[in-house]
Amino acid sequence: MRRLACIAVLYSFCALSSAAEPRARDLGIPFEGTPGPLNALTDIAEITVGQVTLIEDLADAHKVRTGVTAILPRGKASADTPVFAGWFALNGNGEMTG
């Protein structure tokens, strides 16, 4: 029952956080520079962003639902040049509810 309650709280939080909240600039918080036309990371010419989602139903009735996002801060041409990086892994096995 406790696990079900945690899932319900997490679902409620996700539903509330996905509502259109005002952005910081809309609230008058000053930042340097001006946002690009999409107000997104992809507005920066030097940055390349790629994303792949894999959805596959296997013959043994297992389902694959996974994906990855890659950000190349200096573009594809400098893929062999090292940069500082970080990573974050999350899956549906309870790390976020435990």
Number of C-alpha atoms within 10 A of each C-alpha: 6 7 11 10 11 15 15 12 13 14 12 11 11 11 10 11 10 8 8 7 9 8 9 10 11 9 8 8 8 9 9 5 6 8 13 11 8 8 10 9 14 14 13 12 10 11 14 17 13 9 9 10 10 9 11 11 10 9 7 6 7 9 11 11 11 11 10 10 9 10 15 15 18 14 13 13 9 11 11 7 7 7 11 5 7 5 4 4 6 8 9 7 8 11 9 11 13 7
